[in-house]
Amino acid sequence: IVFIKQEDRAPASKTKGCEGALYRLFYNYVKAACCYPHQDKHVDDLRSLHPAAAALIQRWIDPRDAWKKRRADLEQFVAKRNHLPRRQAAIEDERNLARWFDRQISRRHCLSQDQLLRLRQSHVLVAE
């Protein structure tokens, strides 16, 4: 709670040291609380701390929203630039999107049929 209020953000996942440990603690607490209906108030209290905490909790509870956003980002990127995002790009957002897309391709057997269809429909280059 102190971290979120002082930093005006939720802890980041890929950080080392105390912030990374705090992220994992926060994540484990929320996931455990979601398993027990009587813990809903605790999760709601955490959501009310900060908009960043609420967004992070929502992403953990329903990751489909985050997937849809990334797919839309990919669709927009390819439509605008007419090429797939590259892992070696100079722009970090493009590299991140390329990594996300690569993960979807490598884990396509884990995606739902709807996700596969939406990914293929996003652009001709993606469908190939």
C-alpha positions as CSV (number, residue, x, y, z in Angstrom):
1,I,0.0,0.0,0.0
2,V,2.8,2.4,0.9
3,F,4.7,1.6,-2.3
4,I,1.6,2.3,-4.5
5,K,0.8,5.6,-2.8
6,Q,4.4,6.8,-2.8
7,E,5.3,5.8,-6.3
8,D,1.8,6.6,-7.7
9,R,1.8,3.2,-9.5
10,A,1.6,-0.5,-8.9
11,P,4.8,-2.5,-8.5
12,A,6.3,-3.8,-11.8
13,S,6.7,-7.5,-12.5
14,K,10.1,-7.5,-14.2
15,T,12.1,-5.6,-11.5
16,K,14.7,-7.1,-9.3
17,G,14.9,-6.7,-5.6
18,C,12.2,-5.4,-3.3
19,E,9.9,-4.2,-6.0
20,G,9.8,-7.5,-7.8
21,A,9.2,-9.3,-4.5
22,L,6.4,-6.9,-3.7
23,Y,4.8,-7.5,-7.1
24,R,4.9,-11.3,-6.5
25,L,3.5,-10.9,-3.0
26,F,0.7,-8.7,-4.3
27,Y,0.0,-11.1,-7.2
28,N,-0.1,-14.2,-4.9
29,Y,-2.4,-12.4,-2.4
30,V,-4.9,-11.3,-5.1
31,K,-4.9,-14.8,-6.7
32,A,-5.4,-16.5,-3.4
33,A,-8.1,-14.1,-2.3
34,C,-10.0,-14.7,-5.6
35,C,-10.3,-18.4,-4.8
36,Y,-12.3,-17.7,-1.7
37,P,-15.6,-15.7,-2.1
38,H,-15.4,-14.3,1.4
39,Q,-12.2,-12.5,0.5
40,D,-13.8,-10.3,-2.2
41,K,-13.8,-7.4,0.2
42,H,-10.1,-7.5,0.5
43,V,-9.6,-7.5,-3.3
44,D,-12.1,-4.6,-3.6
45,D,-10.1,-2.7,-0.9
46,L,-6.9,-3.2,-2.9
47,R,-8.7,-2.0,-6.1
48,S,-9.7,1.2,-4.4
49,L,-6.1,2.0,-3.5
50,H,-5.1,3.4,-6.9
51,P,-6.2,3.1,-10.6
52,A,-3.0,1.3,-11.4
53,A,-3.7,-1.3,-8.7
54,A,-7.2,-1.8,-10.0
55,A,-6.0,-2.3,-13.6
56,L,-3.4,-4.8,-12.5
57,I,-5.9,-6.7,-10.4
58,Q,-8.4,-6.8,-13.3
59,R,-5.6,-8.1,-15.7
60,W,-4.8,-10.9,-13.2
61,I,-8.5,-11.8,-12.7
62,D,-9.5,-11.7,-16.3
63,P,-6.5,-11.9,-18.6
64,R,-8.8,-12.0,-21.7
65,D,-9.1,-8.2,-21.7
66,A,-5.4,-7.8,-21.8
67,W,-5.2,-10.3,-24.7
68,K,-7.8,-8.5,-26.7
69,K,-6.0,-5.2,-26.2
70,R,-2.7,-6.7,-27.4
71,R,-4.4,-8.3,-30.4
72,A,-6.0,-4.9,-31.2
73,D,-2.5,-3.3,-30.8
74,L,-1.1,-5.8,-33.3
75,E,-3.9,-5.3,-35.8
76,Q,-3.4,-1.5,-35.6
77,F,0.4,-1.8,-35.9
78,V,0.3,-4.0,-39.0
79,A,-2.4,-1.9,-40.7
80,K,-0.4,1.2,-40.1
81,R,3.1,-0.1,-41.0
82,N,2.2,-2.9,-43.3
83,H,4.7,-5.3,-41.6
84,L,4.7,-7.5,-38.5
85,P,6.5,-6.0,-35.4
86,R,10.2,-6.9,-35.2
87,R,12.1,-8.1,-32.2
88,Q,15.1,-6.1,-33.3
89,A,13.3,-2.8,-33.7
90,A,14.6,0.4,-32.3
91,I,11.3,1.2,-30.6
92,E,10.6,-0.7,-27.4
93,D,6.8,-0.9,-28.0
94,E,7.4,-2.6,-31.3
95,R,9.8,-5.1,-29.7
96,N,7.3,-5.8,-26.9
97,L,4.5,-6.4,-29.4
98,A,6.8,-8.7,-31.4
99,R,7.6,-10.7,-28.3
100,W,3.9,-11.0,-27.5
101,F,3.0,-12.1,-31.1
102,D,5.9,-14.7,-31.0
103,R,4.5,-16.1,-27.8
104,Q,1.0,-16.4,-29.3
105,I,2.4,-18.3,-32.3
106,S,4.6,-20.6,-30.1
107,R,1.7,-21.3,-27.8
108,R,-1.1,-21.4,-30.4
109,H,-2.1,-24.8,-29.1
110,C,-3.1,-23.1,-25.8
111,L,-5.2,-20.4,-27.4
112,S,-9.0,-20.8,-27.8
113,Q,-10.5,-21.3,-31.2
114,D,-11.9,-17.8,-30.9
115,Q,-8.5,-16.3,-30.1
116,L,-6.9,-18.1,-33.0
117,L,-9.6,-16.9,-35.4
118,R,-9.4,-13.3,-34.1
119,L,-5.6,-13.4,-34.5
120,R,-5.8,-14.6,-38.0
121,Q,-8.5,-12.1,-38.9
122,S,-6.5,-9.2,-37.6
123,H,-4.5,-8.8,-40.8
124,V,-3.3,-10.8,-43.9
125,L,0.3,-10.7,-42.7
126,V,-0.8,-12.2,-39.3
127,A,-2.8,-15.0,-41.0
128,E,0.3,-16.2,-42.8
